[in-house]
Amino acid sequence: MNFIGSNRDPAQLIMTLPQAKVWRAELKAKNLKLVVTNGCFDIMHRGHAEYLMQARALGDALLVLVNSDRSVRELKGPGRPVIDEDNRAYLLCALESVDAAVIFDAPRCDRMFLELCPDIYVKGGDYQLETIDAGERAALQHVRADIRFLPFVPGFSTTDILSRIN
C-alpha cells in the first residue's frame, strides 16, 4: 500500500494496525522517513492544520494515530467526542499533509510505537519530553524515534472552541 503521490480516496487511507505495519515496512525498504503523531482531533481547526503540515515536512510520510471514541470519552469526558472516530480519521486523511491514519482504542500508543518504529514522533508545543506518558516515551526511545515538539498555535483548541460555542 503506497499512497504517497497517488490519487487519494481518504477512506482508503484509514488503516488497521496490521495494514500500517505493512505500509511502514514498504516505506523503510525505500529508505523513507515515517513521522507519527497521535491525538483526538475532535473538531478540526487551523491549529491542527498547521501542526500537521509542519509534522509532514519533517519526513516522507505522516501517519496519524487517532483516539477511538471510547478513549476520547475517557480523556475528555462524556460529552466528547463531538465528531465520531471514522469521520475524524476521514477528515484527517483528506488533508494533503496526512498520508494515513489508524484508529486506536487503547489508552496509550506505546504498543503501536513499538510495532511501527517511527523515525520521528511529533507532539504539539503544549507538551514536553517530561509530560509525554512515561510508557510512550520509553517505547519511542526504545525504537530510537526522534521526538520533536512543534510550536503550539495560540488561540486554537477544541476545548476553547466548544466553550465559545456554548
Secondary structure, 3 states (H helix, E strand, C coil): CCCCCCCCCHHHHEECHHHHHHHHHHHHHCCCCEEEEEECCCCCCHHHHHHHHHHHCCCCEEEEEEECHHHHHHHHCCCCCCCCHHHHHHHHHHCCCCCEEEEECCCCCHHHHHHHCCCEEEEECCCCHHHCCHHHHHHHHHCCCEEEEECCCCCCCHHHHHHHHC
